[in-house]
């Protein structure tokens, strides 16, 4: 019989019924009705072409044909359990590989991971710099954080933020606009151009001018007094998203990380 044709549900019912020698108790174990157990047994008998149980005055009895296959069947179920445990081992791993833009990693992600690590010291993190698209399979990633208008082709959750804000050195600095690739005034001519929003914050803190950056990135520098907010936050369709393909997204360790980062 081909593996694709193995009557696995029927074999599971056979194992339970043979252990209890009762369709009723087997039904309780499997959370189905006794009638459903009987139907599964009859279907299995039709498929195999043998009689597996007989009803006697003493109750339910296994036939010799039924007994003959039980040991191998139960060994097989033990192998299934081992296979499931092996597949779940990856979910119980305490190592997480995360890809994120360099400025987000420096300004937001590493401080958050430090807080998480203090609570769970057995965790191990591998950080990958990824300013553009990421290949989950090639990089063996668990989670990626990227800048965009949504999760794209993956599952995802947005990181809460107030949009874009203008920041400058407290007490004033150069009256100069600082630009970076992807900023709101990217197409305008600026006297200071830097590689990313994180460097724009540093340039503003150094007094080189003012920069419009994601509020999420500037949050810690604002709290530390390195820069101050100029004007009101501006809503923006783009933001930072935690994303992963569905299989990774469903993993317990990834879900726990997403919840911790979003908290």
N, C-alpha and C positions, 0 to 999 in steps of 0.2 A: 504494500500500500504506500502511495506517495505521501510525503510529509504534509503536503498541502491538503490531503484528504483525511488526515488523522482526525477522528471524532473526539477532540480534546474535552469538550463539555461532557460528553457521555462518559469518557474515561474518568473524569473527576467525580461524576455521580457514582460510578461503579466503585471507586475507592471508598467513598463515604458510606455507601450502602453496605459494602462488604465489612467495613469496620464495625458498624452498628448492627448489622443484620436486621435492619428496620428501615423501611422507606420513610417512616414518620420522623425518626431521629435524624436520618440523613437530611431530610428536608429542613429540619430545624438548624442543622449545622450550615447548610448552604443558603438559608434564608429564601427558600422557595416552598411550594406546596408539595405534599406527598404525591398528588396526581402528576405534578411536573417531574418528580423523580421517577415515577413509574413510566412516564412517556419517554424520558431520556434512556432508561434501561431498555425498554422495548425497541427503541430506535437503534440503540447500540447492538442489541441482539440481531436485529435485521441486517445491520451493516456487516457484522462479523459472521453471521450464519450459524450462531451457536446459542444455546440457552445458558444464561448466566446464573439465574436464581430459580429456586423452586419453593413453593409454599407447602409446608407440611403441618401436621398437627402441632408440632413444637414451634412453629414460626417459620421465618425465612431462612433458607439454606443456600449456600453457594454450590453450584455444580462443580464437578471436577474441572470442566473447561474454564470456569470462572476462577477457580483457585490457581490453575496453572499459570495464569498471566499476572497474578497479583504482585508477586515479588518484583518482577521486572518493572511493572507499572509504578510501584512505589519508589523504586530506585530512580526511575525517570523523573518523578515529581521532585525528588530530592535534588536531582541535577538541575531542574528548572529553577528551584529556589536558589541554588548556588549561582546560576546565571543571573537571576534578578539582583542578588546581592552584589555581584560584580559590576553590573550596570549602574547600580545606585551608588557605588563607591565614589564615583566622580562627583556626585552631589554632596557627599559628606567631606570632600576634600576641603582643607582649610586654606587653599591657595586660590587667589583670584587675579586674573590678568585683565587690566583695564587700559583702554586706549582713550586718549583725550588730547585736545590741543595743548600746546606747551604753556600758553599763558593761563588757561583755566587750571591746568595741573598745578602750576606754581601758586596762583592767587587763591584758588578755592579748594581744589581736590585734595592736595596733600595735607592742608590743615584739617580737613574733614576726616581723612583716613587716619590721621594721628589721634583724633578723638575716638574713632571707632576702635583703633588698635589698643588704646588705653583700656577700653572696656573689655575687649576680647584679644588678649595678647597672643593667643595661638594662631591668629590669622596671619597670612603672609600675602603681600601684594607685589605684583609685577606690573610696572607702569610703562606703557608704550606711548611715545609721542606720535600723534596722528592729527595733523592739521587739515587733512582732506578726508576722502572716503577711506574706509577700512575694509579689509577682507578678513572676516571672522575665521574662516577655515585656515587660511594661510598663517595668520598670526596666532591662532589658537586662543582667541579672545573669549572672555566671559561676558564683558560689558564694554560698550563704547559710549563716550559722551561727545556729541557733535553739535555744531552751530547750524541752525536751519529753521524752517517753518513747520517742521513736523518730524515724525520718526522715519519717514520715507518707506522703504520696503520692509522695515523691521517692526517689531513690537517696541513700544517706547513710552516714556513718561517724561513730561516737561519738568525742568527744575524751576521752581517758583522764583520770579524776579519782578522788579518794578520796571523793566524795559531798559531804555538807554538814559544815561544821565551825563551832564557836563560836570567835569571836576577840574579843580585847579589848586595850587598851593595855598594853604590858609594865609590870610593876610595879603593876598595878591601875588602876582607873578607877571611874567611877560604877557602882554596882550597879543598873544599869538595862537593861532589854531594849530593843534597837533593832529595829524591825520595818520591813519593806519589802514591797510587793506580790509575793506568791508565796512568801514565806518560810514556814518550818515552823510558826511561831506566828502566822501572819497574822491568825487569827480572835481572838487574845487581845488584850487591851488593853495597849498599851505607852505609856510616857511619851514615847518618841522614835519618830517615824514618818518614813521618808525614801522617796524615789521609786524606788530600785532597790538592788540588792545592792552595787554599787560605792560608792554614797553611804553605805550601812550600814558598809562597811569604813572609809571616811573618818571617819564619826562615831565608830566604835570607836577608831580611831587618835587622835582628838582627845580621848578620855577621856570621851565621853558615855555609855558603857555597853558592853555586849557584844552582838554580832550573830551570828546563825547564817546562814552564807552558803555558796555553792558554793566548795569548796576550790580549784578552778581559778582563781577570781577573786582569792582571797587569797594565792595562792602567792608572788607577787613581794613583797607587803608583809610576809609572814612572813619571807622570806629577807632582806629589808632591815631587819628588826627593828622595823618600824613597829607591828606587832601580834603577839600571841602566841596560840597555840592553847590553848583551854580545854577540857579533856576529850578524848574520843576522837572520831574522825570518825564520822558517821552515814550508813549506806547510804541512798540515795534513788533512787526509780525515775526521776526526771527527771535530765537532764543536757544538755550542749551537744552538738549534732549539726551536722556539716558536711553540707549537702544540696544537691542540684541535680537537675533533671529529667535523664532518661537521656541525651539528646543532649549536654548540657553536661558531664555526669559522665564521659562517654567521651572528652572532649577531652584531648589530651596535656597542655596547659598547666594544666588544672584538676586532673588527676590528680597532676601534679608539685607543685602548690600544696598539695593535700590531704596528700600524703606528707610535704612539708616542714613543714606545720603540726602534723602528728601525731607527728613525730619527737621 
